[in-house]
Amino acid sequence: SQANANMACNYPGSSNNCSSNFQEQEKPIYGYTLSLQNKYDILIHFIRYSLSMRRPYLSEFYGAPEGILPNVKLLPESSKKIETGFRIPWGEIGYFHANDSNLIFLQQVNPVTSQYQNIENGFRDGVYFNSDYYILRYWKVYFTYQYLISKMILDNQETEVPRSARHFINAGTNLENILLGSIFEYQSFFGSYFNMNWQSPFYMDYANINKMEVPPIYNSGVSFCFASKEKSQ
């Protein structure tokens, strides 16, 4: 995606002079994934390479009333990741290494104000396990676990990246497409789901001041679907 709004060049004063930093902000944001896989019987080995980028959010650019100062010189974050692992019919296990550039962190300027800034570069190493299995035709269970180590290269020294949770778990179960009957030539289907997300504590700023502990998040719901194969509706 290309953005040519030139917002940063016109903020906050009337000058239209853009620095090289601003020209860097105007570059296109893009991403891609390349994937190769090899199958042997039920075992699939895969390797993937991905490039992703993120522009700063408006709140990071222009600040917030709660003491966060604007910083219109922020550059987009970017990440290059290589991933490999094995997949079998009921799950996947893998490892990835990612190099991150222009990471955006909340920096404490003084006791009452903060500012988002690009803080050096970093890298991430992680292992994960995904399982997605149908116990019955209509009943599926799934589970994901990820262990992540994040480091930053600051003054040629490796330091922990505070905003990354070391442990992450996502688990749940679904009931899908249970036929209830027919209503006006439409078949009616019932479904329901339950999901839980949990992650270990992390920090919201580079100085390890604002600790964030997210309690487990639960989601549940039911759904009804009406379909007609004859009418393709």
C-alpha positions as CSV (number, residue, x, y, z in Angstrom):
1,S,0.0,0.0,0.0
2,Q,1.2,3.5,-0.9
3,A,0.5,6.5,1.3
4,N,1.1,10.0,-0.2
5,A,-0.8,12.1,2.3
6,N,2.4,13.9,3.4
7,M,0.9,14.3,6.9
8,A,4.2,14.6,8.7
9,C,5.5,17.3,6.3
10,N,2.7,19.7,7.2
11,Y,2.6,19.0,11.0
12,P,2.8,20.9,13.3
13,G,4.0,24.1,11.6
14,S,3.5,25.7,8.2
15,S,6.8,24.6,6.7
16,N,6.8,22.1,3.9
17,N,10.4,21.1,4.1
18,C,10.7,17.4,4.5
19,S,13.7,15.7,5.9
20,S,15.1,12.3,4.7
21,N,13.3,10.9,7.7
22,F,10.0,12.1,6.3
23,Q,10.9,10.8,2.8
24,E,11.5,7.4,4.5
25,Q,8.0,7.5,5.9
26,E,6.6,8.0,2.4
27,K,8.0,4.8,1.0
28,P,5.5,2.0,0.2
29,I,4.5,-0.5,2.9
30,Y,4.5,-4.0,1.5
31,G,4.9,-7.6,2.6
32,Y,5.1,-11.1,1.2
33,T,5.4,-14.8,2.1
34,L,7.4,-17.5,0.3
35,S,6.7,-21.1,1.3
36,L,8.0,-24.5,0.3
37,Q,6.9,-27.9,1.6
38,N,7.8,-31.5,1.1
39,K,5.5,-34.4,1.9
40,Y,6.5,-37.9,2.9
41,D,3.6,-40.1,3.8
42,I,1.6,-38.2,6.4
43,L,4.6,-36.0,7.4
44,I,5.0,-32.6,5.7
45,H,8.1,-30.5,6.2
46,F,7.8,-26.8,5.4
47,I,10.0,-23.7,5.3
48,R,8.6,-20.2,5.0
49,Y,10.1,-16.7,4.6
50,S,8.0,-13.6,5.3
51,L,8.5,-9.9,5.2
52,S,5.9,-7.7,7.0
53,M,5.8,-4.0,7.8
54,R,3.7,-1.7,10.0
55,R,3.2,2.0,9.9
56,P,2.9,3.8,13.3
57,Y,-0.6,4.2,14.6
58,L,-2.1,7.7,14.8
59,S,-1.9,7.6,18.6
60,E,1.9,6.9,18.3
61,F,2.3,9.7,15.7
62,Y,0.2,12.4,17.4
63,G,0.2,11.4,21.0
64,A,-2.7,11.2,23.4
65,P,-4.2,13.4,26.2
66,E,-2.9,11.1,28.9
67,G,0.6,12.6,28.8
68,I,1.9,11.0,25.6
69,L,3.7,13.5,23.4
70,P,3.5,13.4,19.6
71,N,6.4,12.2,17.5
72,V,5.8,12.7,13.7
73,K,9.3,11.4,12.8
74,L,8.4,7.8,13.6
75,L,9.5,5.3,10.9
76,P,7.5,2.1,10.0
77,E,8.4,-1.1,11.8
78,S,9.5,-4.0,9.6
79,S,10.1,-7.7,10.3
80,K,11.9,-10.5,8.3
81,K,11.1,-14.0,9.5
82,I,12.2,-17.5,8.5
83,E,10.2,-20.4,9.8
84,T,10.5,-24.2,9.5
85,G,8.8,-27.2,11.0
86,F,6.7,-30.3,10.5
87,R,3.0,-30.9,10.0
88,I,1.0,-34.0,10.6
89,P,-2.8,-34.5,10.3
90,W,-3.5,-33.4,13.9
91,G,-0.9,-30.8,14.5
92,E,2.2,-28.7,13.6
93,I,5.4,-28.0,15.4
94,G,7.8,-25.3,14.3
95,Y,10.6,-22.9,15.0
96,F,11.1,-19.3,13.7
97,H,13.7,-16.6,13.8
98,A,12.8,-13.0,13.0
99,N,14.8,-9.8,12.6
100,D,12.9,-6.6,13.5
101,S,13.8,-3.1,12.5
102,N,12.8,0.4,13.8
103,L,10.9,-1.1,16.8
104,I,8.4,1.4,18.3
105,F,8.4,1.7,22.1
106,L,6.9,4.0,24.6
107,Q,9.8,6.0,26.2
108,Q,9.4,7.9,29.5
109,V,10.4,11.5,28.9
110,N,9.8,12.8,32.5
111,P,7.6,11.6,35.4
112,V,4.4,12.8,33.8
113,T,5.0,12.5,30.0
114,S,6.0,9.8,27.5
115,Q,6.7,9.5,23.8
116,Y,6.7,6.7,21.3
117,Q,10.2,6.3,19.6
118,N,12.0,4.0,17.2
119,I,14.3,2.0,19.5
120,E,17.1,0.3,17.6
121,N,16.6,-3.2,16.2
122,G,16.0,-6.7,17.6
123,F,15.4,-10.3,16.9
124,R,13.0,-13.0,18.0
125,D,13.4,-16.8,18.4
126,G,10.4,-18.9,19.1
127,V,9.1,-22.5,19.1
128,Y,5.4,-23.3,18.8
129,F,2.9,-26.2,18.7
130,N,-0.5,-26.0,17.0
131,S,-3.1,-28.8,17.3
132,D,-6.4,-28.9,15.4
133,Y,-8.3,-32.1,15.7
134,Y,-11.9,-33.4,15.1
135,I,-12.9,-35.7,17.9
136,L,-16.2,-36.3,16.2
137,R,-17.5,-35.2,12.8
138,Y,-19.0,-32.0,14.3
139,W,-16.7,-31.5,17.3
140,K,-13.3,-29.9,17.0
141,V,-10.7,-29.1,19.6
142,Y,-7.6,-26.9,19.1
143,F,-4.6,-25.9,21.2
144,T,-1.7,-23.5,20.5
145,Y,1.4,-22.9,22.7
146,Q,4.3,-20.5,21.8
147,Y,7.5,-19.9,23.7
148,L,9.2,-16.7,22.6
149,I,12.6,-15.1,23.4
150,S,13.0,-11.5,22.2
151,K,16.2,-9.6,22.3
152,M,17.3,-6.1,21.3
153,I,20.6,-4.9,20.0
154,L,21.3,-1.7,21.9
155,D,24.9,-0.3,22.0
156,N,26.1,-3.7,20.7
157,Q,24.5,-5.3,23.7
158,E,21.6,-7.8,23.8
159,T,18.8,-6.8,26.0
160,E,15.3,-8.2,26.6
161,V,12.4,-6.8,24.6
162,P,9.9,-6.0,27.4
163,R,6.7,-5.9,25.3
164,S,6.9,-9.5,24.3
165,A,5.2,-12.2,26.4
166,R,7.5,-15.2,26.9
167,H,4.5,-17.7,27.0
168,F,1.3,-17.7,25.0
169,I,-1.6,-20.2,25.0
170,N,-4.7,-20.3,22.9
171,A,-7.2,-23.2,23.4
172,G,-10.8,-23.9,22.5
173,T,-13.5,-26.2,21.1
174,N,-16.1,-25.8,18.4
175,L,-19.3,-27.6,17.5
176,E,-20.0,-27.1,13.8
177,N,-22.9,-27.7,11.4
178,I,-25.2,-29.7,13.5
179,L,-28.4,-30.2,11.5
180,L,-31.5,-29.1,13.3
181,G,-34.1,-29.5,10.5
182,S,-35.7,-27.6,7.7
183,I,-37.5,-24.3,7.6
184,F,-39.2,-23.1,4.4
185,E,-36.9,-25.3,2.2
186,Y,-33.8,-24.1,4.1
187,Q,-31.8,-26.5,6.2
188,S,-30.9,-25.0,9.6
189,F,-27.6,-25.7,11.3
190,F,-26.4,-25.0,14.8
191,G,-22.9,-24.2,16.0
192,S,-21.2,-23.1,19.2
193,Y,-17.6,-22.3,20.4
194,F,-15.5,-21.6,23.4
195,N,-12.1,-20.1,23.4
196,M,-9.4,-19.0,25.9
197,N,-6.3,-16.9,25.4
198,W,-3.5,-16.4,28.0
199,Q,-0.1,-14.8,27.9
200,S,2.6,-14.3,30.5
201,P,3.3,-10.7,31.9
202,F,5.2,-8.2,29.7
203,Y,6.1,-4.5,29.7
204,M,4.7,-1.6,27.7
205,D,7.8,0.5,27.7
206,Y,11.5,0.0,27.1
207,A,12.4,1.0,30.6
208,N,10.5,-1.9,32.1
209,I,8.4,0.5,34.2
210,N,4.8,-0.2,33.1
211,K,4.2,-3.9,33.7
212,M,1.2,-5.4,31.9
213,E,-0.5,-8.5,33.3
214,V,-3.3,-9.7,31.0
215,P,-5.8,-12.0,32.7
216,P,-7.1,-15.0,30.7
217,I,-9.6,-13.9,28.1
218,Y,-12.6,-16.1,27.4
219,N,-14.9,-16.0,24.4
220,S,-18.0,-18.1,23.8
221,G,-21.0,-18.0,21.5
222,V,-23.6,-19.8,19.4
223,S,-24.5,-19.5,15.7
224,F,-27.4,-20.5,13.5
225,C,-27.1,-20.9,9.8
226,F,-29.8,-21.4,7.1
227,A,-28.8,-22.9,3.7
228,S,-30.3,-24.3,0.6
229,K,-28.2,-26.4,-1.8
230,E,-30.9,-26.3,-4.4
231,K,-30.9,-22.5,-4.5
232,S,-27.2,-22.1,-3.8
233,Q,-28.1,-19.8,-0.9
